[in-house]
């Protein structure tokens, strides 16, 4: 039999659609795995194998024991798995619909590209980099995006990683359709390996820095940056706002590669060392901070959307449950919107010239 105990790691990455399971079923092996991502699409619980919750070691042990003790069940699941592969995963069945889909959409894609090309080069967007979403460290992000939309600030919110384990509030569900998500980790990793020279250059640049971002955070954000390069160019982005200290690592990489301006919001409990944050903020035109001492120059606002003290946390909890922002009023969001627009327009001309 074949067992694959897939889980989600600390960074939120996981198996997406493990090919090894398909190979095992093609070899008529009963499969024991977990209910994660696309695994249930291939393994039918109780028909071609057994599935348990990710991280449930007792359930996994019981499933393995059940198959070890029952040869007839192993044989039945193995044959059923082989039959399922023959029915649903033959190359003729999987490739033909894909070819048909590409042929139907290619014409529409060409027209869409032509429309974008005909638009004014002066039209720019502000990229909001969101490291992970939903994120409990960014309790009012949905409200912030709504406030910017209300003020017609041209924001492109981009989520680098979906937090699939989070609970979604009505506000999050409403906001999800307006967010843009990066590809799954397999595609991101392929992009990183394909751009070996640039990846190596980024690592060399980090090695020369006196205050460095932790290796794990840097490598993760650098992978996001390589995928974002083409996307941000297509959107004609002139300014990148990092919504957290982790996202700022990515934003500063893109700043060098795309010649754009950057700003940042630093959360109440940053994931990066203080020395690194201070150096990083010196490269930003401004942002939002709880601690004024983090930045010496630039246009930085005191951030009213994070909660450090007990009273602030209580107000924040009420804000999240009621949907009414009790921490940051209209004046605060208006000032923030004006700063974003000013930063995006202030460097527009040089950005266009750099692209040329």
C-alpha positions as CSV (number, residue, x, y, z in Angstrom):
1,X,0.0,0.0,0.0
2,X,1.0,3.7,-0.3
3,X,0.9,6.3,2.5
4,X,1.4,10.0,2.2
5,X,0.8,12.0,5.5
6,X,0.5,15.5,3.9
7,X,0.3,18.5,6.3
8,X,0.5,22.2,6.0
9,X,3.8,23.6,7.3
10,X,4.5,26.7,9.4
11,X,4.7,28.9,6.4
12,X,1.3,27.7,5.1
13,X,2.7,25.6,2.2
14,X,1.4,22.1,1.5
15,X,1.1,19.5,-1.2
16,X,-1.4,20.6,-3.8
17,X,-2.1,17.6,-6.0
18,X,0.6,14.9,-5.3
19,X,1.5,13.1,-8.5
20,X,2.9,10.2,-6.4
21,X,-0.7,9.3,-5.3
22,X,-1.8,9.1,-9.0
23,X,1.3,6.8,-9.7
24,X,0.4,4.6,-6.7
25,X,-3.2,4.2,-7.8
26,X,-2.0,3.5,-11.3
27,X,0.0,0.7,-9.8
28,X,-3.1,-0.6,-8.1
29,X,-2.0,0.3,-4.6
30,X,-4.5,1.3,-1.9
31,X,-3.7,4.8,-0.6
32,X,-3.7,6.3,2.9
33,X,-3.4,10.1,2.9
34,X,-5.0,13.2,4.3
35,X,-7.9,15.5,3.4
36,X,-5.7,18.3,2.1
37,X,-5.9,20.5,-1.0
38,X,-6.5,18.3,-4.1
39,X,-5.9,14.9,-2.5
40,X,-9.6,14.1,-2.1
41,X,-10.0,14.7,-5.9
42,X,-7.9,11.6,-6.6
43,X,-8.4,9.4,-3.5
44,X,-12.1,8.6,-2.8
45,X,-12.4,7.8,0.9
46,X,-13.8,4.3,1.4
47,X,-13.5,3.4,-2.3
48,X,-9.9,3.7,-3.4
49,X,-8.3,4.3,0.0
50,X,-8.6,6.0,3.4
51,X,-8.3,9.7,4.2
52,X,-7.7,11.3,7.6
53,X,-7.4,14.9,8.9
54,X,-3.9,16.4,8.4
55,X,-1.8,16.0,11.6
56,X,-4.2,13.4,13.2
57,X,-1.5,10.8,13.9
58,X,-3.9,8.4,15.7
59,X,-6.4,8.4,12.8
60,X,-3.5,7.8,10.4
61,X,-2.2,4.9,12.5
62,X,-5.7,3.3,12.6
63,X,-6.1,3.6,8.8
64,X,-2.8,1.9,8.2
65,X,-3.6,-0.8,10.8
66,X,-6.9,-1.4,9.1
67,X,-5.3,-2.1,5.7
68,X,-2.5,-4.1,7.2
69,X,-4.9,-6.5,8.8
70,X,-7.3,-6.8,5.8
71,X,-5.7,-8.2,2.6
72,X,-9.0,-8.3,0.8
73,X,-9.7,-4.6,1.5
74,X,-6.2,-3.7,0.2
75,X,-6.9,-5.6,-3.0
76,X,-10.3,-4.1,-3.4
77,X,-9.1,-0.5,-2.9
78,X,-6.1,-1.1,-5.2
79,X,-8.2,-2.4,-8.0
80,X,-10.7,0.5,-7.5
81,X,-7.9,3.0,-7.6
82,X,-6.6,1.6,-10.9
83,X,-10.0,1.7,-12.4
84,X,-10.4,5.3,-11.3
85,X,-7.1,6.3,-12.9
86,X,-8.2,4.6,-16.2
87,X,-11.5,6.4,-16.1
88,X,-10.5,9.9,-15.1
89,X,-6.7,10.4,-15.6
90,X,-5.9,9.0,-19.1
91,X,-3.9,11.6,-21.1
92,X,-6.5,11.6,-23.8
93,X,-9.2,12.6,-21.3
94,X,-7.2,15.2,-19.5
95,X,-5.3,17.0,-22.4
96,X,-8.1,17.2,-25.0
97,X,-10.4,19.4,-22.8
98,X,-7.4,21.6,-21.9
99,X,-6.5,22.1,-25.6
100,X,-10.2,23.0,-26.4
101,X,-10.3,25.5,-23.5
102,X,-7.1,27.2,-24.7
103,X,-8.3,27.5,-28.2
104,X,-11.6,29.1,-27.1
105,X,-9.9,31.6,-24.8
106,X,-6.9,32.6,-27.0
107,X,-8.9,35.0,-29.1
108,X,-10.4,36.7,-26.0
109,X,-6.9,36.9,-24.5
110,X,-5.5,38.6,-27.6
111,X,-8.3,41.2,-27.6
112,X,-7.8,41.8,-23.9
113,X,-4.1,42.4,-24.4
114,X,-4.8,44.8,-27.2
115,X,-7.2,46.8,-25.1
116,X,-4.6,47.1,-22.3
117,X,-1.9,48.2,-24.8
118,X,-4.2,51.0,-26.1
119,X,-4.7,52.5,-22.7
120,X,-2.6,55.5,-21.6
121,X,0.8,54.7,-20.3
122,X,0.3,57.3,-17.6
123,X,-2.4,55.1,-16.0
124,X,-0.8,53.6,-12.9
125,X,-1.8,51.5,-9.9
126,X,-0.7,51.2,-6.4
127,X,0.2,47.6,-5.5
128,X,-0.8,46.5,-2.0
129,X,1.4,43.5,-1.1
130,X,-0.3,41.2,1.4
131,X,2.0,38.5,2.6
132,X,-0.7,36.2,3.9
133,X,-4.5,36.5,3.9
134,X,-6.5,36.4,6.1
135,X,-4.0,37.5,8.8
136,X,-4.9,38.2,12.4
137,X,-2.0,40.7,12.6
138,X,-3.8,42.8,10.0
139,X,-7.3,43.0,11.6
140,X,-8.6,46.0,9.7
141,X,-7.1,45.3,6.2
142,X,-10.5,44.6,4.7
143,X,-11.8,47.9,6.1
144,X,-8.7,49.7,4.8
145,X,-9.2,48.4,1.3
146,X,-12.8,49.5,1.4
147,X,-11.9,53.0,2.5
148,X,-9.4,53.3,-0.3
149,X,-11.9,52.1,-2.8
150,X,-14.4,54.6,-1.6
151,X,-11.9,57.3,-2.2
152,X,-11.1,56.1,-5.7
153,X,-7.5,55.2,-4.9
154,X,-6.3,52.9,-7.7
155,X,-5.2,50.0,-5.5
156,X,-4.3,46.5,-6.8
157,X,-4.4,44.2,-3.7
158,X,-2.2,41.2,-4.2
159,X,-2.1,38.2,-1.8
160,X,1.1,36.2,-1.9
161,X,-0.3,33.3,0.1
162,X,-3.8,32.2,1.0
163,X,-4.2,31.2,4.6
164,X,-6.6,28.3,4.0
165,X,-6.9,27.5,7.8
166,X,-8.3,30.8,8.7
167,X,-12.0,31.5,9.5
168,X,-13.6,33.9,7.1
169,X,-15.9,36.7,8.3
170,X,-18.6,38.1,6.0
171,X,-16.3,41.1,5.3
172,X,-13.5,38.8,4.2
173,X,-15.8,36.8,2.0
174,X,-17.0,40.0,0.4
175,X,-13.4,41.3,-0.1
176,X,-12.1,38.0,-1.5
177,X,-13.4,38.6,-5.0
178,X,-11.4,41.8,-5.3
179,X,-8.1,40.3,-4.3
180,X,-5.6,38.9,-6.7
181,X,-3.7,35.7,-5.6
182,X,-0.3,34.5,-6.7
183,X,-0.1,30.9,-8.1
184,X,0.3,27.9,-5.9
185,X,3.7,27.1,-4.3
186,X,4.7,24.6,-7.1
187,X,4.5,27.4,-9.8
188,X,6.3,29.9,-7.6
189,X,9.1,27.4,-6.9
190,X,9.4,26.6,-10.7
191,X,9.7,30.4,-11.4
192,X,12.5,30.6,-8.8
193,X,14.4,27.7,-10.3
194,X,14.0,29.0,-13.8
195,X,15.5,32.4,-12.9
196,X,18.6,30.9,-11.3
197,X,20.9,33.8,-12.2
198,X,18.6,36.5,-10.7
199,X,17.8,34.3,-7.7
200,X,21.6,34.0,-7.0
201,X,22.0,37.8,-7.4
202,X,19.3,38.4,-4.8
203,X,21.0,36.1,-2.4
204,X,24.4,37.7,-3.0
205,X,22.9,41.2,-2.4
206,X,21.4,40.0,0.9
207,X,24.8,38.6,2.0
208,X,26.4,42.0,1.6
209,X,23.8,43.7,3.9
210,X,24.9,44.6,7.4
211,X,21.4,44.0,8.8
212,X,19.8,41.1,7.1
213,X,16.3,39.6,7.0
214,X,16.1,36.1,8.4
215,X,17.0,33.6,5.7
216,X,13.7,31.7,5.7
217,X,11.7,35.0,5.4
218,X,14.0,36.4,2.7
219,X,13.9,33.3,0.5
220,X,10.1,33.1,0.7
221,X,9.7,36.8,-0.1
222,X,12.3,36.6,-2.9
223,X,10.3,33.8,-4.6
224,X,7.2,36.0,-4.4
225,X,9.1,38.9,-5.9
226,X,10.2,37.0,-9.0
227,X,6.6,36.0,-9.8
228,X,5.4,39.6,-9.2
229,X,7.8,41.3,-11.6
230,X,5.7,40.5,-14.7
231,X,2.4,41.1,-13.0
232,X,3.3,44.6,-11.7
233,X,4.8,45.6,-15.0
234,X,1.5,44.7,-16.8
235,X,-0.4,46.8,-14.2
236,X,2.0,49.7,-14.7
237,X,2.5,49.9,-11.0
238,X,4.3,53.1,-9.8
239,X,4.2,52.5,-6.1
240,X,4.2,49.4,-3.8
241,X,2.8,49.4,-0.3
242,X,3.9,46.6,2.0
243,X,1.1,45.8,4.5
244,X,3.5,44.1,6.9
245,X,7.2,43.8,7.8
246,X,7.3,40.5,5.9
247,X,5.8,42.0,2.8
248,X,8.4,44.8,3.0
249,X,11.2,42.3,2.3
250,X,9.4,41.6,-1.0
251,X,8.6,45.2,-1.7
252,X,12.3,46.3,-1.4
253,X,13.4,43.6,-3.8
254,X,10.8,44.8,-6.3
255,X,11.9,48.4,-5.7
256,X,15.3,47.6,-7.0
257,X,14.1,45.5,-9.9
258,X,11.2,47.8,-11.1
259,X,12.5,51.2,-10.0
260,X,9.3,52.1,-8.1
261,X,8.7,53.8,-4.8
262,X,7.7,51.9,-1.7
263,X,5.9,52.4,1.6
264,X,5.1,50.1,4.5
265,X,2.8,49.5,7.4
266,X,4.7,47.9,10.3
267,X,2.5,45.7,12.5
268,X,2.5,45.9,16.3
269,X,4.7,42.8,16.7
270,X,6.9,42.7,13.6
271,X,8.3,39.5,12.3
272,X,11.6,41.1,11.4
273,X,14.5,42.4,13.6
274,X,14.2,46.0,14.7
275,X,17.6,46.9,13.1
276,X,16.5,45.5,9.7
277,X,13.2,47.4,9.9
278,X,14.9,50.7,10.6
279,X,17.2,50.2,7.6
280,X,14.4,49.1,5.4
281,X,12.2,52.1,6.3
282,X,15.0,54.5,5.3
283,X,14.4,53.2,1.7
284,X,10.6,54.0,1.9
285,X,8.9,57.3,1.1
286,X,6.7,56.8,4.1
287,X,4.2,54.5,5.8
288,X,2.4,53.8,9.0
289,X,4.0,52.9,12.4
290,X,3.1,52.4,16.0
291,X,6.6,53.3,17.1
292,X,7.8,56.7,15.7
293,X,11.4,55.8,16.6
294,X,11.6,53.2,13.9
295,X,11.8,55.8,11.1
296,X,13.9,59.0,11.1
297,X,12.6,60.6,7.8
298,X,9.8,60.2,5.3
299,X,6.0,60.8,5.7
300,X,5.0,58.3,8.4
301,X,1.7,58.3,10.2
302,X,1.0,57.0,13.6
303,X,-0.9,53.8,12.8
304,X,-4.3,53.6,14.5
305,X,-5.3,50.2,13.1
306,X,-3.1,48.0,15.3
307,X,-3.7,47.1,18.9
308,X,-1.0,46.7,21.4
309,X,-2.4,47.8,24.8
310,X,-5.4,46.0,26.4
311,X,-7.8,48.9,25.8
312,X,-6.8,49.0,22.1
313,X,-7.2,45.3,21.8
314,X,-10.7,45.6,23.3
315,X,-11.6,48.3,20.8
316,X,-10.1,46.3,18.0
317,X,-12.2,43.2,18.9
318,X,-15.4,45.3,18.9
319,X,-14.4,46.8,15.5
320,X,-13.9,43.3,14.0
321,X,-17.2,41.9,15.3
322,X,-19.3,45.0,14.6
323,X,-17.7,45.9,11.2
324,X,-17.5,49.5,12.5
325,X,-14.0,50.9,12.7
326,X,-13.6,52.5,16.1
327,X,-9.8,52.9,15.9
328,X,-9.2,55.0,12.8
329,X,-11.7,57.7,11.7
330,X,-12.5,59.3,8.4
331,X,-9.7,61.9,8.8
332,X,-7.1,59.2,9.3
333,X,-8.1,57.2,6.1
334,X,-8.4,60.4,4.1
335,X,-4.8,61.5,5.0
336,X,-3.6,58.0,4.2
337,X,-5.3,58.0,0.8
338,X,-3.8,61.4,-0.1
339,X,-0.3,60.1,0.8
340,X,-0.7,57.0,-1.4
341,X,-1.9,59.0,-4.4
342,X,0.9,61.6,-3.9
343,X,3.5,58.8,-3.8
344,X,2.2,57.1,-6.9
345,X,2.0,60.3,-8.9
346,X,5.2,61.9,-7.7
347,X,7.4,59.3,-9.4
348,X,5.2,58.5,-12.4
349,X,7.3,60.2,-15.0
350,X,10.6,58.6,-14.0
351,X,8.9,55.2,-13.8
352,X,7.7,55.5,-17.4
353,X,11.2,56.6,-18.5
354,X,12.8,53.7,-16.7
355,X,10.5,51.2,-18.4
356,X,11.4,52.6,-21.7
